[in-house]
Amino acid sequence: QVHLVESGGGSVQAGGSLRLSCTAPGFTSSRCDIDWYRQAAGNQREWVSSITVYDTTTYADSVKGRFTISKDKAKDTVYLQMNNLKPEDTAMYSCKPTARYGGSPFYCNNYWGQGTQVTVSS
């Protein structure tokens, strides 16, 4: 496994904002897409957003218009800007490098991270 670090979570009131970071060393050179997932207590994991090696971005309907994914390729870091947060956004957020457009499955699909907790109070 390759270690990655998610950060930026915390507790915020509804309507507030947070920016999550995911630093995954080597993901740019290995041509990895990055997906963000979240999992609330007692729920299944939910896909939130993705950014490809071509910088194409996609979002789950539940966060569209509120969240923005971006990357700094030089820093091997992906960000998830979360605005107008709602209590239903409360979850553990995790990022996952994924091999799609010529990426290395051996490398991209073999990361391990701890996630970062986001708690939104009403």
C-alpha positions in Angstrom: 0.0 0.0 0.0 0.9 3.6 -0.6 0.1 6.1 2.2 -2.1 9.1 1.4 -3.2 11.8 3.8 -6.7 13.4 3.9 -7.1 16.6 6.0 -9.3 19.6 6.4 -12.3 18.1 8.1 -13.8 19.4 11.3 -17.0 20.6 12.9 -19.0 23.4 11.3 -22.5 24.8 11.4 -25.0 24.4 8.6 -24.2 26.9 5.8 -20.5 26.9 6.6 -17.6 25.8 4.4 -14.7 23.5 4.6 -11.9 22.6 2.2 -10.6 19.0 2.3 -7.2 18.1 1.0 -5.9 14.7 -0.2 -2.2 14.4 -0.7 -1.3 11.2 -2.6 2.4 11.1 -3.5 2.9 10.0 -7.1 -0.7 10.1 -8.3 0.0 12.7 -11.0 3.0 10.9 -12.5 1.1 7.6 -12.3 -1.9 9.1 -14.2 -4.4 8.4 -11.4 -7.9 9.9 -11.3 -9.0 10.9 -7.8 -12.4 10.1 -6.4 -13.9 11.4 -3.1 -16.2 9.2 -1.1 -18.0 9.7 2.1 -19.6 7.3 4.6 -22.0 8.4 7.3 -22.4 6.4 10.5 -24.6 3.4 9.7 -24.7 4.1 6.0 -23.1 2.7 2.9 -20.2 4.5 1.3 -21.3 7.2 -1.2 -19.4 8.5 -4.1 -19.1 12.3 -4.0 -16.9 13.6 -6.8 -14.1 12.8 -9.1 -11.4 14.5 -11.1 -9.6 12.8 -14.0 -6.1 13.0 -15.4 -7.6 15.4 -18.0 -9.1 17.6 -15.2 -12.7 16.6 -16.0 -14.8 16.9 -12.9 -18.0 15.2 -11.9 -20.3 15.4 -8.9 -23.0 13.5 -7.1 -26.4 15.2 -7.5 -26.5 15.7 -3.7 -23.5 18.0 -3.8 -23.7 19.5 -7.2 -23.5 23.3 -7.0 -22.1 23.3 -3.5 -18.8 21.3 -3.8 -15.9 21.9 -6.1 -13.1 19.4 -6.8 -9.7 20.6 -8.0 -6.1 19.6 -8.0 -2.5 20.9 -7.7 -0.6 18.4 -9.9 2.8 19.7 -8.7 1.9 19.0 -5.1 0.1 15.7 -5.8 -2.8 17.1 -3.9 -6.6 17.2 -4.7 -9.0 19.5 -2.9 -12.7 19.4 -2.2 -14.1 22.8 -1.5 -17.4 22.3 0.3 -19.7 25.3 0.6 -23.2 25.7 2.1 -22.7 22.6 4.1 -25.8 20.7 5.4 -26.2 18.3 8.3 -26.6 15.4 5.7 -23.0 16.1 4.6 -21.8 14.7 7.9 -19.6 11.8 7.2 -16.1 10.4 7.1 -14.6 11.6 3.8 -12.0 9.6 2.0 -10.1 10.0 -1.3 -9.3 7.2 -3.6 -6.8 7.3 -6.6 -8.2 5.2 -9.5 -6.6 4.0 -12.7 -8.7 4.8 -15.8 -7.1 6.8 -18.6 -3.8 5.0 -18.9 -3.0 5.0 -15.2 -1.2 2.2 -13.4 -3.7 -0.1 -11.5 -0.9 -1.4 -9.4 -0.1 2.0 -8.2 -3.3 4.0 -8.4 -5.5 1.4 -6.9 -3.2 0.6 -4.0 -3.4 3.6 -1.7 -4.4 3.6 2.0 -5.6 6.5 4.1 -7.4 7.2 7.3 -10.1 9.7 6.0 -11.1 13.0 7.6 -14.3 13.6 9.5 -16.8 16.3 8.6 -19.5 17.1 11.1 -22.2 19.7 10.2 -24.5 20.9 13.0 -28.0 22.3 12.4 
